[in-house]
């Protein structure tokens, strides 16, 4: 039996709750070639260098082979990643100049500047209203699920409002997202019978979700409505309009990424603070620490553990290793954010950490498009949780985790409480 690499071990579901010992071992070889020819980069300095290196492409169409293949000899159809690749490019799977043009067209509609500088900050009263309502609903309870009853409803409600997605459609796209994510596996368990059985459902989910996004855009093309998606369809600016396929792909991305990573960040923030009662108490006594505190929580438990669509367009010499032209490159953000060469005592939670230039939102031209909104949502949600929830205690530690390795997060976080303050 061939011994598994630290990366392969980190990807096993049994290690989902705590991949960090394997990341520590992985960092001994900052750029490590895997048996499938993928190069995994695990150290902060090297990842930052590659994020700004034009020899690294984010275009999935340039990947030489699928990065998650079916079992050898399997008669199964193409894996879930192929269903994603079959979509038109979006801003995280494009290179310049197309990436720059499309992101430039989308930014004012989502982030605000330069045309609507208060677009995100003006959402704060609505975000606070939603958070207060969620906590009010816990009045009289002694136990609640911090994922299903708190971390999930907030960002999904907000992103539907921002994009103009009818909230009544949430059960449908939530099901597609869960099915697709559960079918995606980059580790040694990808060839298991269970994972192979999920592939067909995952491909269907991606296709149906993509069709849903396209239909929504068609509806707004016929009759403009509120939100960013309608504005994108009916854009009449100096730039050439995006094609319908690219519009649909970006719409799918915004619906998914606009809430999925924030759910994990809120859930992990609650989990982490309950594991660190001194930090929880400090935040309760000093609520002004919520801003640097959220940055530290982003570093400590990264919502995106790694990214998988990059490849080398030329040979790249880095950290004593040559990544050959055409090779897939995985950037392990979760490992980089615990790199002791960059962060003092990286396994310690420090709400007042200085110079916290974490990679929780990546860097470079693909810096997270929705970072300002995510930061605001988490600051409000975690701040109000700390202020209002009386004596919260974890029921199960570690809690059960979702299957997906990239968007790592707990499936449930059960919390016992003594009550909810007004």
C-alpha positions as CSV (number, residue, x, y, z in Angstrom):
1,X,0.0,0.0,0.0
2,X,1.4,3.4,-1.0
3,X,1.9,5.8,1.9
4,X,-0.4,8.9,1.6
5,X,1.1,12.3,1.3
6,X,0.3,14.9,4.0
7,X,-1.9,16.7,1.5
8,X,-3.9,13.5,0.8
9,X,-4.2,12.9,4.6
10,X,-5.5,16.5,5.1
11,X,-8.2,15.9,2.5
12,X,-9.6,12.7,4.2
13,X,-13.0,13.3,5.7
14,X,-11.8,11.8,9.0
15,X,-9.4,14.8,9.3
16,X,-11.9,17.5,8.2
17,X,-12.3,18.9,11.8
18,X,-8.6,19.4,12.2
19,X,-6.4,19.4,9.1
20,X,-3.8,21.6,10.7
21,X,-1.3,18.9,11.9
22,X,-1.1,17.7,8.2
23,X,-0.7,21.3,7.0
24,X,2.2,21.7,9.4
25,X,3.9,18.6,7.9
26,X,3.0,19.8,4.4
27,X,4.8,23.2,5.0
28,X,8.1,21.3,5.3
29,X,8.0,21.1,1.5
30,X,6.5,24.5,0.5
31,X,5.8,23.3,-3.1
32,X,4.9,19.7,-3.1
33,X,4.2,17.6,-6.2
34,X,1.4,15.1,-5.6
35,X,1.0,11.7,-7.2
36,X,-1.5,13.0,-9.7
37,X,0.9,15.8,-11.0
38,X,-0.8,18.6,-9.0
39,X,1.6,21.0,-7.2
40,X,0.3,22.0,-3.7
41,X,1.7,25.3,-2.3
42,X,1.3,25.5,1.4
43,X,3.5,28.4,2.7
44,X,2.5,32.1,3.0
45,X,5.4,33.7,1.1
46,X,5.1,31.3,-1.9
47,X,1.4,31.6,-2.2
48,X,1.5,35.4,-2.1
49,X,4.2,35.3,-4.8
50,X,2.1,33.0,-7.1
51,X,-1.1,35.1,-6.5
52,X,0.7,38.0,-8.2
53,X,2.6,36.0,-10.8
54,X,1.3,36.4,-14.4
55,X,2.7,33.0,-15.2
56,X,-0.2,31.5,-13.2
57,X,-3.5,31.2,-14.9
58,X,-6.9,30.9,-13.3
59,X,-8.7,29.8,-16.5
60,X,-10.0,26.3,-15.9
61,X,-10.0,25.7,-19.6
62,X,-6.2,25.7,-19.4
63,X,-6.1,22.8,-17.0
64,X,-4.5,19.8,-18.8
65,X,-6.6,17.1,-17.1
66,X,-9.6,17.0,-14.8
67,X,-8.4,17.8,-11.2
68,X,-10.9,15.3,-9.7
69,X,-11.0,12.2,-11.8
70,X,-13.4,9.2,-11.5
71,X,-12.1,5.9,-10.3
72,X,-9.7,4.0,-12.6
73,X,-11.7,1.9,-15.0
74,X,-15.0,3.5,-14.0
75,X,-17.7,3.8,-16.6
76,X,-19.0,6.9,-14.8
77,X,-19.4,10.1,-16.8
78,X,-17.2,13.1,-16.4
79,X,-16.6,14.3,-12.8
80,X,-18.3,17.3,-11.2
81,X,-15.5,19.7,-12.0
82,X,-16.1,19.0,-15.7
83,X,-19.7,20.2,-15.3
84,X,-18.3,23.5,-13.8
85,X,-15.8,23.8,-16.7
86,X,-18.6,23.3,-19.2
87,X,-20.1,26.6,-18.0
88,X,-18.9,29.9,-19.5
89,X,-16.0,31.6,-17.6
90,X,-16.7,33.8,-14.6
91,X,-14.5,36.3,-12.8
92,X,-12.7,33.6,-10.7
93,X,-12.1,31.4,-13.7
94,X,-10.8,34.1,-16.1
95,X,-7.5,35.7,-16.8
96,X,-6.9,39.3,-17.9
97,X,-8.0,41.1,-20.0
98,X,-11.5,39.4,-19.9
99,X,-11.3,39.1,-16.1
100,X,-10.5,42.8,-15.6
101,X,-13.3,43.9,-18.0
102,X,-16.0,41.8,-16.4
103,X,-15.0,42.6,-12.8
104,X,-14.9,46.3,-13.6
105,X,-18.4,46.0,-14.9
106,X,-19.7,44.1,-11.9
107,X,-17.9,46.0,-9.1
108,X,-20.1,49.2,-8.9
109,X,-23.2,47.1,-8.8
110,X,-22.1,44.9,-5.9
111,X,-19.4,46.7,-3.9
112,X,-20.5,50.2,-4.7
113,X,-17.4,52.5,-5.4
114,X,-16.9,54.6,-7.3
115,X,-20.6,55.3,-8.2
116,X,-22.3,54.1,-5.0
117,X,-19.7,54.3,-2.2
118,X,-22.3,53.6,0.5
119,X,-23.9,50.6,-1.1
120,X,-22.6,48.1,1.4
121,X,-22.6,50.3,4.5
122,X,-26.3,51.2,3.8
123,X,-27.1,47.5,4.3
124,X,-26.1,47.5,7.9
125,X,-29.6,48.4,9.3
126,X,-31.1,45.6,7.4
127,X,-28.4,43.2,8.5
128,X,-28.9,44.2,12.1
129,X,-32.7,43.7,11.7
130,X,-32.2,40.2,10.4
131,X,-29.7,39.2,13.1
132,X,-32.0,40.6,15.8
133,X,-34.9,38.6,14.4
134,X,-32.9,35.4,14.4
135,X,-31.8,35.9,18.0
136,X,-35.3,36.9,19.1
137,X,-36.5,33.6,17.6
138,X,-34.3,31.8,20.1
139,X,-36.1,33.3,23.1
140,X,-37.3,30.5,25.3
141,X,-34.9,27.9,23.8
142,X,-32.2,26.1,25.8
143,X,-30.5,24.7,22.7
144,X,-30.1,25.8,19.1
145,X,-28.1,25.0,16.0
146,X,-25.8,27.9,15.2
147,X,-25.6,26.8,11.5
148,X,-29.2,26.2,10.6
149,X,-30.8,28.8,12.8
150,X,-28.2,31.6,12.7
151,X,-25.2,31.3,10.3
152,X,-27.2,30.2,7.3
153,X,-30.3,32.4,7.3
154,X,-28.5,35.8,7.5
155,X,-26.2,35.7,4.4
156,X,-28.7,33.9,2.2
157,X,-31.3,36.5,3.0
158,X,-28.9,39.3,2.3
159,X,-27.5,38.0,-0.9
160,X,-31.0,37.4,-2.3
161,X,-31.8,41.0,-1.6
162,X,-28.6,42.3,-3.1
163,X,-28.8,40.3,-6.2
164,X,-32.6,40.3,-6.7
165,X,-33.1,36.6,-6.3
166,X,-36.6,35.7,-5.0
167,X,-36.1,34.4,-1.5
168,X,-38.8,31.8,-2.2
169,X,-36.4,30.1,-4.6
170,X,-33.9,29.6,-1.7
171,X,-34.9,25.9,-1.0
172,X,-34.2,25.0,-4.7
173,X,-30.8,26.6,-5.0
174,X,-29.8,25.5,-1.5
175,X,-30.5,21.9,-2.5
176,X,-28.4,22.2,-5.7
177,X,-25.5,23.8,-3.9
178,X,-25.4,21.1,-1.2
179,X,-25.7,18.3,-3.8
180,X,-22.9,19.7,-5.9
181,X,-20.5,20.4,-3.0
182,X,-21.0,17.0,-1.6
183,X,-20.1,15.4,-4.9
184,X,-16.7,17.3,-5.1
185,X,-13.7,15.5,-3.7
186,X,-10.0,16.0,-4.3
187,X,-8.6,13.4,-2.0
188,X,-8.0,9.7,-1.9
189,X,-11.7,9.0,-1.2
190,X,-12.7,10.5,-4.6
191,X,-12.6,7.0,-6.1
192,X,-14.8,5.4,-3.5
193,X,-18.1,3.8,-4.4
194,X,-19.9,6.4,-2.3
195,X,-18.3,9.4,-4.0
196,X,-18.8,7.9,-7.5
197,X,-22.5,7.5,-6.7
198,X,-22.7,11.2,-5.9
199,X,-21.2,12.4,-9.2
200,X,-24.3,12.1,-11.4
201,X,-26.4,14.0,-8.9
202,X,-23.7,16.7,-8.6
203,X,-23.5,17.2,-12.3
204,X,-27.2,17.5,-12.6
205,X,-27.3,20.0,-9.7
206,X,-24.7,22.2,-11.4
207,X,-26.6,22.1,-14.7
208,X,-30.0,22.8,-13.0
209,X,-28.5,25.7,-11.0
210,X,-26.9,27.2,-14.1
211,X,-30.3,26.9,-15.9
212,X,-32.0,28.6,-12.9
213,X,-29.5,31.5,-13.1
214,X,-30.0,31.8,-16.9
215,X,-33.8,31.8,-16.6
216,X,-33.7,34.5,-13.9
217,X,-31.5,36.7,-16.1
218,X,-34.0,36.1,-19.0
219,X,-36.8,37.2,-16.8
220,X,-35.0,40.4,-15.9
221,X,-34.1,41.1,-19.5
222,X,-37.8,41.0,-20.3
223,X,-38.9,43.0,-17.2
224,X,-36.2,44.8,-15.2
225,X,-36.4,44.5,-11.4
226,X,-34.5,45.2,-8.3
227,X,-31.0,44.0,-7.5
228,X,-27.6,43.5,-9.2
229,X,-28.6,40.8,-11.6
230,X,-31.2,42.9,-13.3
231,X,-28.7,45.8,-13.5
232,X,-26.1,43.5,-15.1
233,X,-28.6,42.3,-17.7
234,X,-29.7,45.8,-18.6
235,X,-26.2,47.4,-18.3
236,X,-25.8,50.2,-20.9
237,X,-22.3,51.5,-20.1
238,X,-19.2,52.1,-22.2
239,X,-18.0,48.4,-21.8
240,X,-19.1,45.7,-24.2
241,X,-21.9,43.7,-22.5
242,X,-21.1,40.2,-21.2
243,X,-22.5,37.3,-23.2
244,X,-25.6,35.6,-21.9
245,X,-23.4,32.6,-20.9
246,X,-20.9,34.7,-19.0
247,X,-23.7,36.6,-17.3
248,X,-25.3,33.3,-16.2
249,X,-22.0,31.9,-15.0
250,X,-21.3,35.0,-12.9
251,X,-24.8,35.0,-11.6
252,X,-24.4,31.4,-10.4
253,X,-21.1,32.4,-8.8
254,X,-22.6,35.4,-7.0
255,X,-25.6,33.4,-5.6
256,X,-23.3,30.6,-4.4
257,X,-20.2,32.5,-3.1
258,X,-22.4,35.4,-1.8
259,X,-23.5,33.3,1.1
260,X,-21.8,29.9,1.2
261,X,-18.4,31.1,2.6
262,X,-20.1,33.6,5.0
263,X,-22.1,30.7,6.5
264,X,-18.9,28.9,7.2
265,X,-17.2,31.9,8.6
266,X,-20.1,32.7,11.0
267,X,-20.4,29.1,12.1
268,X,-16.6,28.8,12.6
269,X,-16.5,32.1,14.5
270,X,-19.1,30.9,17.0
271,X,-17.4,27.5,17.3
272,X,-13.9,29.1,17.8
273,X,-15.1,31.6,20.4
274,X,-16.8,28.9,22.4
275,X,-13.6,26.9,22.3
276,X,-11.8,30.0,23.6
277,X,-13.9,31.4,26.5
278,X,-11.2,34.0,27.4
279,X,-11.5,35.5,23.9
280,X,-15.3,35.4,24.1
281,X,-15.2,37.2,27.4
282,X,-12.7,39.8,26.0
283,X,-15.0,40.5,23.1
284,X,-18.0,40.8,25.4
285,X,-16.1,43.4,27.5
286,X,-14.5,45.2,24.6
287,X,-17.0,45.1,21.7
288,X,-14.7,47.4,19.6
289,X,-12.5,44.4,19.1
290,X,-15.1,42.9,16.7
291,X,-13.3,44.4,13.6
292,X,-9.8,43.0,14.3
293,X,-11.5,40.0,15.9
294,X,-13.2,39.0,12.7
295,X,-10.0,39.3,10.8
296,X,-8.3,37.0,13.2
297,X,-11.2,34.5,12.9
298,X,-10.8,34.7,9.2
299,X,-7.2,33.7,9.6
300,X,-7.7,31.1,12.2
301,X,-10.4,29.1,10.3
302,X,-10.4,30.0,6.6
303,X,-13.7,29.6,4.9
304,X,-11.9,28.7,1.7
305,X,-9.2,26.2,2.6
306,X,-7.6,26.0,-0.9
307,X,-8.2,26.9,-4.5
308,X,-8.0,24.4,-7.4
309,X,-8.4,26.1,-10.8
310,X,-4.9,27.5,-11.3
311,X,-2.2,26.2,-13.6
312,X,1.2,27.2,-14.8
313,X,1.4,28.8,-18.3
314,X,5.2,28.7,-18.1
315,X,7.8,26.8,-16.0
316,X,7.9,28.5,-12.6
317,X,10.9,28.1,-10.3
318,X,9.8,28.6,-6.7
319,X,11.1,27.4,-3.3
320,X,13.6,25.1,-4.9
321,X,11.0,23.4,-7.1
322,X,10.1,23.9,-10.7
323,X,6.4,23.8,-11.5
324,X,6.3,22.7,-15.1
325,X,4.2,24.5,-17.7
326,X,0.7,23.1,-17.8
327,X,0.8,21.7,-14.2
328,X,-2.3,22.2,-12.0
329,X,-1.5,24.4,-8.9
330,X,-3.4,24.2,-5.6
331,X,-2.9,27.2,-3.2
332,X,-3.6,26.0,0.4
333,X,-4.8,29.2,2.1
334,X,-5.7,27.3,5.3
335,X,-2.1,26.2,5.7
336,X,-0.7,29.7,4.8
337,X,-2.8,31.3,7.4
338,X,-1.2,29.1,10.1
339,X,2.4,29.6,8.7
340,X,4.7,30.4,11.6
341,X,7.1,32.1,9.2
342,X,4.4,34.8,8.7
343,X,2.3,34.7,11.9
344,X,3.6,34.7,15.5
345,X,2.0,31.8,17.4
346,X,-0.3,31.0,14.5
347,X,-2.2,28.3,16.4
348,X,-3.2,30.8,19.0
349,X,-6.3,33.0,18.7
350,X,-5.4,36.6,19.2
351,X,-8.2,39.1,18.7
352,X,-5.7,42.0,18.8
353,X,-3.2,40.5,16.3
354,X,-1.2,43.1,14.6
355,X,-0.3,43.2,10.8
356,X,-2.9,40.4,10.2
357,X,-2.5,40.2,6.4
358,X,-4.3,36.8,6.2
359,X,-5.3,35.1,3.0
360,X,-8.9,34.5,4.1
361,X,-10.0,36.5,1.1
362,X,-7.0,35.6,-1.1
363,X,-5.0,38.4,-2.7
364,X,-4.2,39.9,-6.1
365,X,-6.6,40.3,-8.9
366,X,-8.9,37.6,-7.6
367,X,-9.2,39.1,-4.1
368,X,-12.7,38.2,-2.9
369,X,-15.3,40.3,-4.7
370,X,-17.7,40.1,-1.8
371,X,-15.3,40.8,1.1
372,X,-16.8,44.1,2.2
373,X,-20.3,42.5,2.5
374,X,-19.0,39.4,4.2
375,X,-17.0,41.4,6.8
376,X,-20.0,43.5,7.7
377,X,-22.3,40.5,8.0
378,X,-19.9,38.6,10.3
379,X,-19.1,41.7,12.4
380,X,-22.8,42.2,13.1
381,X,-23.7,38.6,13.6
382,X,-20.8,37.6,15.8
383,X,-20.9,40.9,17.8
384,X,-24.6,40.4,18.5
385,X,-24.2,36.7,19.3
386,X,-21.5,37.7,21.9
387,X,-23.7,40.5,23.4
388,X,-27.0,38.7,23.6
389,X,-26.5,35.0,24.0
390,X,-26.3,34.0,27.7
391,X,-23.7,31.5,28.7
392,X,-23.4,29.6,25.4
393,X,-21.8,26.1,25.6
394,X,-20.9,23.7,22.9
395,X,-22.9,20.5,22.9
396,X,-20.5,18.5,20.7
397,X,-16.8,19.2,20.0
398,X,-15.8,18.6,17.3
399,X,-19.1,19.0,15.6
400,X,-20.0,17.1,12.4
401,X,-18.4,18.6,9.3
402,X,-19.7,18.9,5.8
403,X,-18.0,16.8,3.2
404,X,-16.5,19.5,1.0
405,X,-12.8,20.2,1.4
406,X,-12.6,23.6,-0.2
407,X,-15.5,25.2,1.6
408,X,-14.7,23.6,4.9
409,X,-17.3,24.2,7.6
410,X,-19.4,22.5,10.3
411,X,-22.7,21.0,9.2
412,X,-24.2,21.7,12.6
413,X,-23.0,23.5,15.8
414,X,-25.3,22.8,18.6
415,X,-25.2,25.3,21.4
416,X,-26.8,25.1,24.9
417,X,-27.8,28.5,26.3
418,X,-29.4,30.0,29.4
419,X,-31.3,32.6,27.4
420,X,-31.2,35.6,25.1
421,X,-30.7,39.2,26.3
422,X,-32.8,41.9,24.8
